[in-house]
Amino acid sequence: MRGSTLQVMGHVLVTDGNQRSTLALVRSLGIKGIKVTVGEDSTPCLASVSRYAHDSFQYPSPADDPEAFIAELKRRVQGGTFDVLIPMTDITGYLIGAHQHELSEYVRIPTVDKETFEKASDKAQMVRLAQQLNVPVPQTHFADNPEQVKLLAPDLHYPVVMKPHRSRVRTESGWTGTKVGFANSPQELIDYFSRPGLPQPLPMIQERITGDGCGAFFLFDHGRPLAVFFHRRLREKPPSGGVSVLRESIPVDPQMRRDAEKLLGALNWHGVAMVEFKKDNRDNQYKLMEINARFWGSLQLAIDAGVDFPYLIYKIATGATPEPVSEYRVGVKTRWLLGDLDHLLIRLFKSDRSLNLPNGHPGRLATIYNFFKLWQARTRYEIFKMDDFRPALYETGQYLKSVLGISR
């Protein structure tokens, strides 16, 4: 690191300005007087219109042109303007991790290296690591080819989930997202693995766990846990499991904390991470779902409840040693309104069977009723803030353009 070019100036460069987590970070740091410059592959963007964003710029798409993206970041940080660089998604985290050595000559990057990031982002590797550490996981099977699936299929307990090893994979044409599949019978499972274009290695096959989805959120300083926060998912998009649109802070669970710290400790983790669990209604055990090696979409809830992860990671990056944080307000909720609207529309216009909803999921009338509970105690809205309303206006405009089929 070139000491002459790297000075603590209170200026952060953050990527992925259209992420809700990026908006939460911009607000957190901006309120404290720290300058935040927002990058995105299109401008304006959700976080850049916040009153707390100091500046913004457009960079080449990290998904379509990763080399140009890194070159632009390097050009930006070489001037010594920024003291911290924070990637916010899987793609930018992977690319910045791959070029961490050359970028860190000019700016601090409070994340793990590329190899650790790749390992944590591989769901299959995390299942195997969890099994080695005696961390509970759903019953899991791996197959190298469709013929092995045919042999497995008759003996499995259904429904099962077909889970790709990674949420995003890099192909010759760029980065592409993967999707979880469901099978309710041996034939459905065999048909799924007979389709062309499945990601390689083949998705793992897991028993479907029915129960509350919970997140354990951590900040580590080179293997040492410094902050912890837990939440419970109340509604998701899609309803069968996905992005949380309504969630609530819950007390620290000793089992989840112990298991998450085992996993992250084994990785010598540095920076933030989300360890996702699901409570199995059959035995009340929390089973590992995956690790997200980055800031999470529901970051605003942690901040609202009293764990300011963006400020804590900024302090670590700039050489401070913050006091460990494990206490926060329980029962606080945050709601992503437009995401919750999508949840409602999906429930209204798609059948329960097509959504693969588990038994006991709220029906359509209950879903409508719950959606229109617009004012509830201790519930905050993730995007709309009275003192910073432009992101909500921007998001609503983009949502309407999407519904009407209007391109940017």
Residue pairs with C-beta under 8 A, 6 or more apart in sequence:
1 104
1 105
2 105
2 106
5 78
5 80
5 105
5 106
6 80
6 83
6 105
6 106
6 107
6 108
7 80
7 83
8 83
8 318
8 319
9 35
9 81
9 82
9 83
10 33
10 34
10 35
10 83
11 34
11 35
11 36
11 37
11 54
11 81
11 82
11 83
11 84
12 29
12 34
12 35
12 36
12 37
12 82
12 83
12 84
12 85
12 86
12 314
13 36
13 37
13 39
13 73
13 76
13 77
13 82
13 84
13 85
13 86
13 107
14 22
14 25
14 26
14 36
14 37
14 38
14 39
14 47
14 85
14 86
14 88
15 22
15 39
15 40
15 59
15 62
15 73
15 85
15 86
15 87
15 88
15 89
15 92
15 96
16 22
16 39
16 40
16 87
16 88
16 89
16 92
17 38
17 39
17 40
17 43
17 45
17 46
17 47
17 48
17 56
18 40
18 42
18 45
18 46
18 47
19 46
19 47
19 88
19 89
19 297
20 46
20 297
20 299
20 300
20 336
20 382
20 383
21 88
21 295
21 296
21 297
21 298
21 299
21 300
22 38
22 46
22 47
22 88
22 295
23 46
23 47
23 50
23 300
23 383
23 391
24 299
24 300
24 303
24 310
24 382
25 36
25 47
25 86
25 88
25 295
25 299
25 310
26 36
26 38
26 47
26 50
26 52
26 53
27 50
27 52
27 303
27 385
27 388
28 303
28 308
28 309
28 310
28 311
29 36
29 52
29 310
29 311
29 314
30 36
30 50
30 51
30 52
30 53
30 54
31 52
32 311
34 314
35 54
35 55
36 52
36 53
36 54
37 53
37 54
37 55
37 56
37 57
37 82
38 45
38 47
38 48
38 53
38 55
38 56
38 57
39 56
39 57
39 58
39 59
39 73
39 76
40 47
40 48
40 56
40 58
40 59
41 58
41 59
41 60
41 61
41 62
41 69
42 58
42 408
43 56
43 57
43 58
44 56
44 394
45 56
45 394
46 383
46 391
46 394
46 395
46 398
47 53
47 56
47 391
48 56
49 390
49 391
49 393
49 394
50 388
50 390
50 391
51 387
51 388
51 390
52 388
57 76
59 68
59 69
59 72
59 73
60 68
60 69
60 71
60 72
61 69
62 69
62 91
62 92
62 95
62 175
63 91
63 174
63 175
64 174
66 91
66 95
69 92
69 95
70 95
70 96
70 99
70 103
73 85
73 96
73 103
74 99
74 102
74 103
74 106
76 82
77 85
77 103
77 106
77 107
78 106
80 106
82 106
82 107
83 107
83 108
83 317
83 318
84 107
84 108
84 109
84 110
84 314
84 317
84 318
85 96
85 103
85 107
85 108
85 109
86 109
86 110
86 111
86 295
86 313
87 93
87 95
87 96
87 97
87 109
87 111
87 294
88 294
88 295
89 294
90 121
90 167
90 168
90 292
90 293
90 294
91 168
91 175
93 111
93 117
93 293
93 294
94 114
94 117
94 118
94 121
96 103
96 109
96 111
97 111
97 112
97 113
97 114
97 117
97 118
98 114
100 109
100 111
100 113
100 114
103 109
108 317
108 318
109 317
110 270
110 271
110 313
110 316
110 317
111 117
111 270
111 271
111 293
111 294
112 120
112 267
112 268
112 269
112 270
112 271
112 293
116 267
116 268
116 269
116 293
117 293
119 125
119 126
119 267
120 126
120 267
120 269
120 273
120 291
120 293
121 166
121 167
121 291
121 292
121 293
122 165
122 166
123 163
123 164
123 165
123 166
123 204
123 290
124 142
124 165
124 201
124 204
125 165
126 263
126 288
126 290
126 291
127 137
127 140
127 204
127 288
129 135
129 263
129 266
130 136
130 137
130 259
130 263
130 288
131 137
133 259
133 262
133 263
133 266
135 259
135 262
135 263
135 288
136 259
136 280
136 285
136 286
136 287
136 288
137 206
137 287
137 288
138 161
138 206
138 207
138 208
138 209
138 280
138 287
139 157
139 206
139 207
140 204
140 205
140 206
140 207
141 152
141 156
141 204
141 205
141 206
142 201
142 202
142 204
142 205
143 149
143 152
143 193
143 202
143 205
144 201
144 202
145 202
146 190
146 193
146 194
149 189
149 190
149 193
149 202
149 205
150 190
152 205
153 186
153 187
153 189
153 190
154 186
156 186
156 189
156 205
156 207
157 207
158 183
158 184
158 185
158 186
158 189
159 182
159 183
159 184
159 208
159 356
160 182
160 183
160 189
160 205
160 206
160 207
160 208
161 180
161 181
161 182
161 205
161 206
161 207
161 208
162 180
162 181
162 182
162 183
162 189
162 192
162 193
162 203
162 204
162 205
163 180
163 203
163 204
163 205
163 206
164 178
164 179
164 180
164 199
164 203
165 199
165 201
165 203
165 204
166 178
166 199
167 177
167 178
168 175
168 176
168 177
168 178
169 175
169 176
169 178
169 199
178 199
178 203
180 241
181 192
181 203
182 208
182 240
182 356
183 189
183 192
184 356
189 205
193 202
208 358
209 278
209 280
209 287
210 280
210 281
210 282
210 358
210 359
210 360
211 278
211 279
211 280
211 281
212 232
212 233
212 278
212 279
213 232
213 233
213 236
213 241
213 244
213 276
213 277
213 278
213 279
213 289
214 230
214 231
214 232
214 233
214 250
214 253
214 256
214 276
214 277
214 278
214 279
214 286
215 230
215 231
215 233
215 244
215 247
215 274
215 275
215 276
215 277
215 296
215 298
216 228
216 229
216 230
216 253
216 256
216 257
216 260
216 274
216 275
216 276
216 277
217 228
217 229
217 230
217 231
217 272
217 273
217 274
217 275
217 296
217 302
217 307
217 309
218 225
218 227
218 228
218 229
218 260
218 261
218 264
218 269
218 272
218 273
218 274
218 275
219 225
219 226
219 227
219 228
219 271
219 272
219 309
219 312
219 313
219 316
220 226
220 264
220 269
220 270
220 271
220 272
220 273
221 270
221 316
221 321
222 268
222 270
223 265
223 268
223 269
223 270
225 261
225 264
225 265
225 324
226 312
226 316
226 322
226 324
226 325
227 307
227 309
227 312
227 322
227 324
227 325
227 326
228 252
228 257
228 307
228 325
228 326
229 249
229 302
229 305
229 307
229 309
229 328
230 249
230 250
230 251
230 252
230 253
230 256
230 257
231 244
231 247
231 248
231 249
231 250
231 298
231 301
231 302
232 247
232 248
232 250
233 244
233 246
233 247
234 244
234 246
234 247
234 248
234 333
235 244
235 245
235 246
235 340
235 343
235 370
236 242
236 243
236 244
236 245
236 343
237 243
237 245
237 339
237 340
237 342
237 343
237 346
238 343
238 346
238 355
239 343
239 346
239 347
239 355
239 357
239 361
240 355
240 356
240 357
240 358
243 297
243 336
243 339
244 297
244 298
244 336
245 335
245 336
245 339
245 340
245 342
245 343
246 333
246 334
246 335
246 336
246 340
247 298
247 301
247 333
247 334
248 301
248 331
248 332
248 333
249 301
249 302
249 305
249 328
249 329
249 330
249 331
249 332
249 333
250 330
251 330
252 326
253 286
255 285
255 286
256 275
256 277
256 286
259 275
259 277
259 286
259 288
260 275
260 277
263 275
263 288
263 291
264 273
264 275
264 291
271 313
272 294
272 295
272 309
272 313
273 291
273 292
273 293
273 294
274 291
274 292
274 294
274 296
275 288
275 291
276 288
276 289
276 290
276 291
276 292
277 286
277 287
277 288
277 289
278 286
278 287
278 289
279 285
279 286
279 287
280 286
280 287
295 309
295 310
297 336
298 334
298 382
299 309
299 310
300 334
300 380
300 382
301 332
301 333
301 334
301 382
302 308
302 309
302 328
303 309
303 310
304 329
304 332
304 334
304 380
305 328
305 329
305 330
305 332
306 327
306 328
306 329
307 325
307 328
312 322
312 325
315 321
315 322
316 322
331 378
332 378
332 380
333 376
333 378
333 379
333 380
334 379
334 380
334 381
334 382
335 379
335 380
335 381
335 382
336 381
336 382
336 383
337 381
337 382
337 383
337 384
338 383
338 395
338 396
338 399
340 371
341 371
343 367
343 371
344 367
344 368
344 371
346 355
347 355
347 364
347 367
348 364
348 367
348 368
352 361
362 370
381 392
383 391
383 392
383 395
384 392
385 391
385 392
398 408
400 406
401 407
401 408
